[in-house]
């Protein structure tokens, strides 16, 4: 019997506990000799990073001792945490950030360097005490003599990023670490030719981010670990423009390939003897923003065919590229999100995939039979297919007539995915519209996808509508769309989130008196700005969000320390702009309840950001709830945190919107409500 109950009050078997128990984050992937490996961050094990192997025979097993957690903290976001070569695993250990080798027994390769001197260049020693040395983005030479990677060294007063080479001698002593490239603020993508004679990498300097401007370099790599004949191939800054280069790869015959946004879109190129050739000259994005290391969106076969993933209307599409003819042939699959790793081994592609009706898993695509198979352990989605709310891509217009009167266009087109409230056990009373949750993704240079997401179904199955916004500045829609955010963070992203809510109200798809907004990290900042500078929303939730841009500019980690120079303006030269766009300075404009969720160990957005906002809310007497989670960093990984934070948010919304429900969940205390 279908029950008639108000939107937002519906009960659901999809509990926060079920979500947390099934909460596995798939991380970095590798292939080796036909075996595929992936990293799982398991909430049930307090976020421990576990390397999982699926052998050619189909056997799936966890590797490494239970005491080991694999995770690199380079750039704070990490990834590229390990590599596998000839059945030997080289990895970054989460606890001490040292590099280890595992081939049935555990061997530490780099020394914990706290408090000692470290070689930064061939002739330079820095006397300052070292706090920690971190390693990521590994490549092993063909002769298994060297491990090349990014090293990020944290001193008391500075952070230094370099490319280093670890000699893999057979002794049990710590391996010598030799600096092979230094002087740039950041390095990534060290890649060797199959005969190990040529090395390529990307690098960039502050204040640029890698998706705005990054350089591609090449050098000769010698058997003694030296590099010479170093020269730049592409990318970086010029008088006319900025060029970002992503994911260099060598073909089997030694031809360099890479992705560049020089055309206005992230397209594939090859470079042979200094001659560059555009392989995919179409208006599609083949690259993704380099938030994490060692990502990949294309592979090259031994006979020089390319399989790649591009973005179209916010969804990813697998394709085959015939380099000899230039023909690009889409491969139709139900998968619309291929994650950050597309890998090739023995005529098979491997990737982390998901789709609007398909939950995330590790997949194998056979190039010969064209069959696509799930190879990770089968985990049924918590809801049957008949209960799912499916993502609907939408476009909406944002009025800019009052912003820029010099342009002919009075609107800008933006993108989002809309999810209707759906539960076959319930229907809402006639002539009512659902409460709407506007989701703003992190980054802000990032992209949301249409993948089946239990965290979204958690809301839709309870009678909430959800819209997941790819606001101006998101990737996947071309360089011009991404560059809308330059100098405009805290403005265009907020305008787009407000505009999509108003658009859905006009379409009778949302209740104008029950509009909510939520976001994490950069999305948390967008949320706080929307709640501070607009009156569109009834309430909102900020998860480890930013309230004071000045604090972020002066207290952020190295990777993002100058990010705001691009998104907001040069600091302190444009200090007033930072003040004007910081919600913390305008709490007098707040008039609605806020839920703030924060990790105590967050280094990306430190807890003081949340605490300043909470103090201001207390002083004004506004309704709020605040939860500080011990042992959590940037993004919640522990099972108990995921459970508590989801239930707290649901309880918060129902209290604020005065929605009565028979569902029994732990209630969060809302101060001053």
C-alpha positions in Angstrom: 0.0 0.0 0.0 1.4 3.4 -1.1 1.3 5.8 1.8 0.6 9.6 1.4 3.2 11.5 3.4 4.9 14.9 3.1 8.0 15.2 1.1 11.1 14.8 3.3 9.3 12.6 5.9 9.5 9.3 4.1 11.3 6.4 5.8 14.0 4.5 4.0 15.9 1.2 4.5 18.9 3.1 3.1 20.3 4.1 6.5 23.5 6.0 7.3 24.8 2.8 8.9 24.3 0.9 5.6 26.0 3.6 3.7 29.0 3.6 6.0 29.3 -0.2 6.1 29.4 -0.2 2.3 31.6 2.9 2.2 34.7 1.9 0.3 36.7 4.6 -1.6 38.5 3.2 -4.6 41.9 4.9 -5.0 44.9 4.4 -7.2 45.0 1.5 -9.7 47.9 -0.4 -11.3 48.3 -3.3 -13.8 51.2 -5.7 -13.9 51.6 -8.9 -15.9 47.9 -9.2 -16.5 47.0 -8.7 -12.8 45.1 -5.6 -11.7 45.6 -3.8 -8.4 43.5 -1.1 -6.7 43.5 0.7 -3.4 40.5 0.6 -1.1 40.0 3.1 1.7 37.7 1.3 4.1 35.5 3.1 6.5 35.0 -0.1 8.5 38.8 -0.1 9.2 39.0 3.6 10.1 39.9 4.5 6.5 42.8 2.1 6.2 44.3 2.0 2.7 44.3 -1.6 1.5 45.9 -2.8 -1.8 43.7 -5.4 -3.5 44.9 -7.8 -6.2 42.8 -9.5 -8.8 44.9 -12.1 -10.6 44.6 -13.4 -14.1 42.8 -16.4 -12.8 40.1 -14.2 -11.2 41.2 -14.6 -7.6 40.8 -11.5 -5.5 42.8 -11.0 -2.3 44.1 -8.3 0.0 47.8 -7.7 0.1 50.2 -6.4 2.7 50.0 -7.0 6.5 46.9 -5.8 8.4 49.1 -3.3 10.3 49.9 -1.4 7.0 47.8 1.4 5.6 48.8 2.7 2.1 48.5 6.4 1.5 50.7 9.2 0.3 50.1 12.7 1.6 51.9 14.5 -1.2 49.8 17.6 -2.0 47.7 16.5 1.0 45.4 14.8 -1.5 47.9 12.1 -2.4 47.2 9.3 -4.9 49.9 7.6 -6.9 50.5 5.9 -3.6 52.1 2.7 -5.0 53.3 0.9 -8.1 53.6 -2.8 -8.9 56.4 -4.2 -11.1 57.1 -7.9 -11.7 54.9 -8.8 -8.7 56.8 -6.5 -6.3 54.9 -3.6 -4.7 56.5 -0.3 -3.9 54.3 1.9 -1.7 54.0 4.9 0.6 53.2 4.0 4.1 50.5 6.2 5.7 52.0 6.2 9.2 55.5 7.4 8.4 55.3 8.3 4.7 58.4 6.2 4.0 58.7 4.1 0.9 58.5 0.3 1.4 58.9 -2.7 -0.8 56.8 -5.8 -0.5 57.3 -9.2 -2.2 56.1 -11.5 0.5 58.2 -9.8 3.1 58.3 -6.1 4.0 61.4 -3.9 3.4 61.7 -0.2 4.2 63.4 1.6 1.4 63.6 5.2 2.7 64.6 6.5 6.1 62.3 8.4 8.3 64.0 11.8 8.2 62.5 13.8 11.1 65.1 16.1 12.5 68.0 15.3 10.1 69.6 17.0 7.1 68.5 16.0 3.6 70.1 16.4 0.2 68.1 18.9 -1.9 70.4 19.2 -4.8 73.8 17.8 -5.8 75.7 20.5 -4.0 73.3 21.9 -1.5 72.4 20.8 2.0 69.7 22.5 4.0 70.5 22.7 7.7 66.9 23.3 8.8 65.3 20.3 10.6 63.0 18.2 8.5 59.6 17.4 9.7 58.7 14.7 7.1 59.5 13.5 3.6 56.6 12.2 1.4 56.7 10.2 -1.8 54.3 9.5 -4.6 53.8 9.0 -8.4 56.2 6.1 -8.8 57.8 4.6 -11.9 60.2 1.7 -11.9 63.0 1.4 -14.5 62.9 -1.6 -16.9 65.9 -3.1 -15.2 64.4 -2.7 -11.7 67.4 -0.7 -10.6 65.6 2.6 -9.9 62.4 3.9 -8.5 61.7 7.5 -9.8 59.0 9.5 -8.0 57.9 12.9 -6.6 59.3 13.8 -3.2 57.7 16.5 -1.0 59.9 17.5 1.9 58.4 19.4 4.8 60.9 21.6 6.7 60.0 23.8 9.6 59.7 26.9 7.4 59.1 25.6 3.8 58.0 22.7 1.6 60.2 21.5 -1.3 59.0 19.4 -4.1 61.4 17.5 -6.4 61.8 14.5 -8.7 64.1 11.9 -7.0 65.6 8.6 -7.9 65.8 5.8 -5.4 68.5 3.1 -6.2 67.0 -0.3 -5.5 70.1 -2.2 -4.3 69.7 -5.7 -3.0 71.0 -4.9 0.5 68.7 -4.3 3.5 70.1 -0.8 4.1 68.1 2.3 3.4 68.4 3.2 -0.3 70.2 6.3 -1.4 67.8 9.0 -2.7 69.2 11.2 -5.4 67.6 14.5 -6.6 67.3 14.5 -10.4 65.1 17.6 -10.9 64.6 20.6 -8.5 63.8 24.3 -8.8 60.1 24.1 -9.7 57.4 24.4 -7.1 55.7 21.2 -8.2 56.4 18.0 -10.2 54.3 15.2 -11.5 54.0 12.4 -14.1 57.6 11.1 -14.2 57.4 8.5 -17.1 60.1 6.4 -18.7 60.3 5.0 -22.2 60.2 1.2 -22.4 64.0 1.1 -22.9 64.4 3.6 -20.0 66.6 5.9 -22.1 64.1 8.8 -22.0 62.3 10.4 -19.1 59.4 12.9 -19.2 57.6 14.8 -16.5 55.4 17.8 -15.9 56.0 20.7 -13.6 54.6 24.1 -12.6 55.2 27.1 -10.4 53.0 29.1 -8.0 50.6 30.8 -8.3 49.5 28.6 -11.2 47.6 25.4 -10.6 48.4 22.5 -12.9 45.1 22.8 -14.9 45.9 26.5 -15.6 49.6 26.3 -16.6 51.9 23.3 -16.6 55.1 22.5 -18.5 56.2 19.3 -20.2 59.9 18.4 -20.0 62.1 15.6 -21.4 65.6 14.4 -20.6 68.0 11.5 -21.2 68.1 9.0 -18.3 71.3 7.1 -17.7 72.0 3.8 -16.1 73.7 5.5 -13.1 70.6 7.5 -12.4 71.8 10.8 -14.0 69.7 12.9 -16.3 71.0 15.3 -19.0 69.9 16.9 -22.2 67.0 18.4 -20.3 64.6 20.5 -22.4 61.0 21.8 -22.4 58.6 20.4 -25.0 55.4 22.3 -24.4 53.2 24.1 -21.9 53.6 26.9 -19.4 53.3 30.7 -19.8 53.7 32.8 -22.9 52.9 36.4 -23.8 49.7 35.2 -25.5 48.3 32.6 -23.3 48.7 29.9 -20.7 49.0 26.2 -21.6 48.3 23.3 -19.3 49.8 19.9 -20.1 48.5 16.7 -18.6 49.5 13.0 -18.6 52.6 12.5 -20.8 53.0 8.9 -22.0 55.4 7.2 -24.3 54.2 4.9 -27.0 56.0 1.5 -27.5 58.1 3.0 -30.3 59.2 6.0 -28.1 56.8 8.7 -29.4 55.8 11.2 -26.7 52.0 11.8 -26.2 50.3 14.2 -23.9 47.1 16.2 -23.4 47.1 20.0 -23.8 44.4 22.7 -23.5 46.1 25.0 -26.1 43.1 24.7 -28.4 40.6 25.7 -25.7 39.8 22.0 -25.0 41.9 19.3 -23.4 43.0 17.4 -26.6 45.5 14.7 -27.3 48.8 15.4 -29.0 51.9 13.5 -30.1 55.4 14.9 -30.5 58.0 13.4 -32.7 61.3 15.1 -33.4 59.9 18.4 -32.2 56.8 18.2 -34.5 53.5 18.3 -32.6 50.4 16.6 -34.0 46.9 17.2 -32.8 45.2 13.7 -32.6 41.8 14.7 -31.3 41.0 18.2 -32.6 37.4 18.3 -31.3 35.5 20.3 -28.7 35.8 17.6 -26.0 37.7 17.4 -22.8 40.1 14.4 -22.7 41.9 15.5 -19.5 40.8 16.0 -15.9 42.1 18.4 -13.3 45.2 17.1 -11.5 43.9 17.1 -7.9 45.4 13.7 -7.4 48.7 12.3 -8.8 49.2 9.6 -11.3 45.8 9.8 -12.9 45.2 8.7 -16.5 42.5 9.2 -19.1 44.1 7.4 -22.1 46.3 4.4 -23.0 48.4 3.5 -26.0 48.4 -0.1 -27.4 51.6 -1.7 -28.7 50.3 -1.2 -32.3 49.8 2.6 -31.6 46.1 2.6 -31.2 44.7 4.8 -28.4 41.8 4.3 -26.1 40.7 7.4 -24.3 37.9 8.9 -22.2 36.4 12.3 -23.0 33.6 14.4 -21.3 30.4 15.3 -23.1 27.5 17.1 -21.3 29.0 16.2 -18.0 29.3 12.5 -18.7 32.4 10.5 -19.8 32.6 8.5 -23.0 35.1 5.8 -23.8 36.4 5.9 -27.4 38.9 4.4 -29.8 41.3 6.6 -31.7 42.9 5.4 -34.9 46.0 7.5 -35.1 46.7 6.6 -38.7 43.3 8.0 -39.9 42.4 10.4 -37.0 39.0 8.6 -36.7 37.5 8.8 -33.2 35.0 6.0 -32.6 32.8 6.1 -29.4 32.4 2.8 -27.6 28.9 2.7 -26.2 28.7 1.5 -22.6 26.3 2.1 -19.7 29.3 3.4 -17.8 29.4 7.2 -17.8 32.1 7.8 -15.2 35.5 6.2 -15.7 37.2 7.6 -12.7 40.8 8.7 -12.7 42.5 5.6 -14.0 42.2 4.1 -17.4 44.8 1.2 -17.7 45.8 -1.3 -20.3 47.1 -4.9 -20.0 47.1 -7.7 -22.6 44.2 -6.3 -24.7 42.1 -5.4 -21.8 41.2 -2.0 -20.3 40.8 -1.6 -16.5 39.1 1.3 -14.8 36.9 2.4 -11.9 33.5 2.8 -13.4 30.0 3.9 -12.6 26.8 5.1 -14.3 23.4 6.6 -13.6 22.1 3.2 -12.7 25.4 1.4 -11.9 27.2 1.8 -8.6 31.0 2.2 -8.6 33.2 -0.8 -9.1 36.4 -2.0 -10.8 35.8 -3.1 -14.5 37.6 -5.0 -17.2 36.8 -4.2 -20.8 38.0 -6.8 -23.3 39.1 -5.1 -26.5 38.7 -8.3 -28.6 35.2 -9.4 -27.5 34.0 -5.9 -26.5 32.6 -7.3 -23.2 32.6 -5.2 -20.1 32.8 -7.1 -16.8 32.7 -6.1 -13.2 35.8 -7.7 -11.5 35.7 -6.2 -8.0 33.8 -8.3 -5.4 30.1 -8.0 -6.1 28.5 -5.5 -3.8 24.8 -5.1 -4.4 23.5 -1.5 -4.2 21.5 -1.0 -1.0 18.4 -0.2 -3.0 16.8 -2.2 -5.9 16.8 -0.7 -9.3 13.0 0.0 -9.0 13.7 2.4 -6.1 16.4 4.5 -7.8 16.2 8.2 -8.7 18.1 8.6 -11.9 20.2 11.6 -12.8 18.7 13.9 -15.4 21.2 16.3 -17.1 19.8 19.8 -17.2 20.9 23.2 -18.6 19.7 26.5 -17.1 20.4 30.1 -17.7 21.9 32.6 -15.2 21.0 36.2 -15.6 24.1 38.3 -16.0 22.5 41.6 -17.3 23.3 43.4 -14.0 26.8 42.0 -13.8 28.3 42.9 -17.2 26.4 45.4 -19.2 29.2 45.5 -21.9 28.3 42.1 -23.3 25.5 41.4 -25.8 24.6 38.2 -24.0 22.3 38.7 -21.0 22.6 35.1 -19.7 25.2 32.4 -19.3 24.3 28.7 -19.7 25.2 26.3 -16.9 24.9 22.6 -16.2 23.6 20.3 -13.4 22.1 16.9 -12.7 18.6 16.8 -11.2 17.3 13.9 -9.1 13.6 13.7 -8.3 12.4 12.4 -4.9 11.4 8.8 -5.4 10.3 5.9 -3.2 7.7 3.4 -4.4 6.3 3.1 -0.9 5.3 6.8 -0.7 3.6 9.6 -2.6 3.3 13.2 -1.5 0.0 15.1 -1.1 -1.3 16.8 -4.2 -0.2 20.3 -5.2 3.0 20.1 -3.1 6.6 20.4 -4.3 9.6 18.8 -2.6 12.3 20.4 -0.5 15.4 20.8 -2.7 19.0 20.1 -1.7 21.4 22.0 -3.9 24.8 20.3 -3.9 28.0 22.3 -4.8 31.0 20.1 -5.5 34.5 20.7 -4.2 37.5 22.0 -5.9 36.2 24.5 -7.0 38.0 23.4 -10.1 36.3 20.0 -10.4 33.2 18.3 -11.8 30.3 16.3 -10.5 29.1 13.3 -12.5 25.8 11.4 -13.0 27.1 8.2 -11.3 24.7 6.3 -9.0 25.5 7.7 -5.6 24.1 6.2 -2.4 24.7 9.5 -0.6 22.3 11.2 -3.1 19.8 8.3 -3.0 19.8 8.7 0.8 18.0 12.0 0.3 15.8 11.2 -2.7 14.5 8.0 -1.1 13.3 10.2 1.8 11.4 12.6 -0.4 14.0 15.3 -1.0 14.8 16.5 -4.5 18.5 17.0 -5.2 20.4 19.0 -7.8 24.1 18.5 -8.2 25.6 21.6 -9.9 28.5 21.9 -12.3 28.7 25.6 -11.7 30.8 28.0 -13.8 34.4 27.0 -13.3 33.8 23.3 -13.4 35.9 21.2 -15.8 34.6 19.0 -18.6 32.9 21.9 -20.5 36.0 23.5 -22.1 38.6 26.1 -21.1 36.2 29.1 -21.4 33.7 27.5 -19.0 36.5 26.6 -16.5 38.0 30.1 -16.8 34.8 31.7 -15.7 36.0 31.2 -12.2 39.2 33.2 -12.6 38.9 36.1 -10.2 35.2 35.2 -9.6 35.2 32.5 -6.9 32.5 33.2 -4.4 30.5 35.0 -7.1 29.7 32.9 -10.2 29.6 29.6 -8.4 27.1 31.1 -5.8 25.0 32.8 -8.5 24.7 29.5 -10.4 23.6 27.6 -7.3 21.0 30.2 -6.5 19.9 30.3 -10.2 19.4 26.6 -10.5 17.2 26.6 -7.3 15.1 29.4 -8.7 14.9 27.6 -12.1 13.6 24.4 -10.5 11.0 26.3 -8.4 9.7 27.8 -11.7 9.5 24.3 -13.1 7.4 23.2 -10.0 10.2 20.7 -9.2 11.1 22.4 -5.8 9.3 24.2 -3.0 10.5 27.8 -2.8 10.1 27.8 1.0 12.2 24.6 1.4 15.4 25.3 -0.5 18.6 23.8 1.1 22.2 23.9 0.1 25.2 21.7 1.1 28.8 21.3 0.1 32.2 20.2 1.3 35.5 22.0 1.2 35.3 24.5 -1.7 31.6 23.5 -2.0 31.3 24.4 1.7 32.6 27.9 0.9 30.0 28.2 -1.9 27.4 27.1 0.6 28.4 29.6 3.3 28.5 32.4 0.7 25.0 31.5 -0.6 23.6 31.5 3.0 25.4 34.8 3.8 24.9 36.9 0.7 21.5 35.6 -0.6 18.1 35.0 1.0 17.2 32.1 -1.3 17.8 29.2 1.1 16.1 28.1 4.3 19.2 26.3 5.7 22.5 24.8 4.7 25.3 22.4 5.6 29.0 23.1 5.3 31.4 20.2 5.5 34.9 21.3 6.2 34.1 24.5 4.4 35.9 27.8 4.2 34.6 30.9 6.0 37.6 33.2 5.8 39.5 33.5 2.6 42.4 35.4 4.2 43.0 32.6 6.7 42.9 30.1 3.8 45.4 32.2 1.8 47.8 32.5 4.8 47.3 29.1 6.4 46.8 26.6 3.6 49.1 23.8 2.5 51.6 24.4 -0.3 49.6 22.9 -3.2 46.8 25.3 -2.7 48.7 28.2 -1.0 48.4 30.4 -4.1 45.3 28.9 -5.6 43.3 31.9 -4.5 45.6 34.3 -6.5 43.8 32.8 -9.6 40.3 32.3 -8.2 40.1 35.5 -6.1 43.0 37.8 -6.7 46.6 38.4 -5.6 47.0 38.5 -1.8 47.7 40.8 0.0 47.5 43.2 -2.9 43.7 42.6 -3.2 43.1 42.0 0.5 39.8 43.9 0.4 38.4 41.5 -2.1 39.2 38.6 0.2 37.4 40.4 3.0 34.4 41.2 0.8 34.0 37.6 -0.2 34.5 36.0 3.3 31.2 35.0 5.0 32.9 35.4 8.4 32.9 39.2 8.0 29.2 39.4 7.2 27.5 37.2 9.7 25.1 40.1 10.3 23.5 39.2 7.0 22.9 35.6 8.0 19.3 34.8 8.8 19.0 31.0 8.5 20.2 27.9 10.4 23.6 26.3 9.5 25.1 22.9 10.2 28.9 22.8 10.3 30.8 19.5 10.1 34.6 19.6 10.6 37.5 17.2 10.9 39.9 17.9 13.8 43.0 16.9 11.8 42.1 18.8 8.6 45.2 20.4 7.1 43.5 21.6 3.9 40.8 23.6 5.7 41.9 23.8 9.3 39.3 23.7 12.1 39.8 27.3 13.0 37.8 28.2 9.9 34.8 26.4 11.3 35.3 27.6 14.8 35.4 31.3 13.7 32.0 30.8 12.0 30.6 29.0 15.0 31.7 31.8 17.4 30.0 34.4 15.1 26.8 32.3 15.0 26.8 32.1 18.8 27.2 35.9 19.2 24.4 36.6 16.8 22.1 34.0 18.4 21.4 32.2 15.1 20.3 28.6 14.9 23.3 26.3 14.3 24.7 22.9 15.0 28.5 22.1 15.1 30.2 18.7 15.0 34.0 18.4 15.3 35.2 14.8 14.5 38.4 13.5 16.1 40.8 11.7 13.9 39.3 13.0 10.7 41.2 15.0 8.1 39.9 16.6 4.9 37.0 14.2 4.0 35.4 11.8 6.4 36.8 8.2 6.3 35.7 6.6 9.6 32.5 4.6 9.7 31.2 6.2 12.9 31.8 9.7 11.4 29.9 8.9 8.2 27.0 7.6 10.2 26.8 10.4 12.6 27.3 13.2 10.0 24.6 11.9 7.7 22.1 11.4 10.5 22.9 14.8 11.9 22.3 16.5 8.6 19.0 14.7 8.1 17.9 15.5 11.6 18.9 19.1 11.1 16.9 19.6 7.9 13.8 18.0 9.4 14.0 20.2 12.5 14.5 23.4 10.4 11.8 22.6 7.9 9.5 21.3 10.7 9.1 18.0 8.9 7.6 15.2 11.1 8.7 11.7 10.4 8.2 8.3 11.9 11.8 7.4 11.1 13.9 6.9 14.2 17.3 8.5 13.8 19.7 10.1 16.3 18.7 13.8 16.7 21.3 16.6 16.5 20.9 19.5 18.9 20.3 22.8 17.1 21.3 25.7 19.2 19.0 28.8 19.2 16.4 27.1 17.1 
